[in-house]
Amino acid sequence: MSTPENGALRFVIIWGSQTVSMLGSALTSFALGLWVYRLTGSVMDFALISALTILPGMLVAPIAGVLVDRWELRNAIRLGDLGAGLVSLAYAVLLSLDRLTPWHVYVGTAIASVSSAFQRPAYTALTPALVPARHLGRANGLTQASDAAVPLIAPPLAGFLMSVTHLDMVVFIDFISFLVAITTVSLIRLPRSGSPATPKASTSTLHQALEGWNYLKERRGLLGLLAFAVVTNAALSSMQVLLPPLVLDLAGPAVLSALLSKGGMGLVVGSLVMAAWGGPRNRIHGVLAVGSGLGLILATAGLFPSLTMLGYCTFLAGLCLPIMDGSSQAIWQGTVAAPLRGRVFAMRGMIAWSVQPLAYLLAGFVADHMDDVSLFVPAFSKPMALLDSRGRGIALCFIVAGLLTLVAAVRGYASRHVRKVEEFPPDGVSAGAMSPPSG
């Protein structure tokens, strides 16, 4: 008979294998991006890889969510890992034949993105099936730790591997990492998915995909939580684009690299804190209260854009994100009915991250054209006055993004449905049957 402790141990084993797979993917992505840039010399070609990492998976996410709900979660995770693993194997074969071209990388990146559309919601839905409700915050903290640590580790490790070996060896390591992930998921005993509430196969796939949206529409608390995620994702995505030119306006690339490292360290520390603590007992405070803090941090970075202040704010923003995202993830996992988790999580991901490409483009447009509106950008503080017109405009964007995040958090607290979202258990589950999170 399975115990909660056994389920948590199985989750940790799967988390470890998936982290290895993520690291392999990040190594290949970074190495291939450098390879394409060196071959073509085009920033647009390099940026296209980033776009293809997001867009294909986002577009197929609703359909993938339906299939995840129909299949066993084990099979959905294996399919995602297998798709990305075959892409790595194809890269290795083409490299060995000296036939790899940039368009192969674009197609492979798109296929890997679609594969992740199956793997990610299945992995997210598997977590509450294995981990007791009181430990969901800690489990999501581990997931956040992987998401934070891998981008920090992959670039220098990929650079080292590229200096001592060849690109084909990096790709081969990636393929081995996928084998580790698939083998682990295949060998670990997992709970079988499916329930009487699972939709019949005769129902159209499109109709089932729309059920994810209909489920959200009928639950104003989750819809409000999703709206908050949209605002914060838009703010953070635009800041990702605007921080480099703002820092370069004050200093050089070495300082920018150090600041980005501080943000990465903040992510790692926040993830470890979340994994050890599990988040606040009332998880909505972990989302909205920490989100309010994030808004203040962004606004402060814009008001006082000195290198010292930007360093503090970058670290603190990284510290906030795992706590905010881990708490939000635990709320979704604990309040969405199990038979619908795949399509609801997929729909949630598609909506939450659909603003990212738009935020990138809008932020880039603002940065490139801020000189045209320099007369309308006042200097609110002495550090802002030291910036040129574009720098002051970017700092103003930080202030606006911070205030929008703060307003979104306040509106969340003002909404009873959002504030008390955890008091509405999954369909068919009584509130008393749900274990409270640890304090």
Secondary structure, 3 states (H helix, E strand, C coil): CCCHHHHHHHHHHHHHHHHHHHHHHHHHHHHHHHHHHHHHCCHHHHHHHHHHHHHHHHHHHHHHHHHHHHCCHHHHHHHHHHHHHHHHHHHHHHHHCCCCCHHHHHHHHHHHHHHHHHHHHHHHHHHHHHCCHHHHHHHHHHHHHHHHHHHHHHHHHHHHHHHHCCHHHHHHHHHHHHHHHHHHHHHCCCCCCCCCCCCCCCCCHHHHHHHHHHHHHCCHHHHHHHHHHHHHHHHHHHHHHHHHHHHHHHCCHHHHHHHHHHHHHHHHHHHHHHHHHCCCCCHHHHHHHHHHHHHHHHHHHHHCCCHHHHHHHHHHHHHHHHHHHHHHHHHHHHHCCHHHHHHHHHHHHHHHHHHHHHHHHHHHHHHHHHHHHHHHCCCCCHHHHCCCHHHHHHHHHHHHHHHHHHHHHHHHHHCHHHHCHHHCCCCCCCHHHCCCCCC
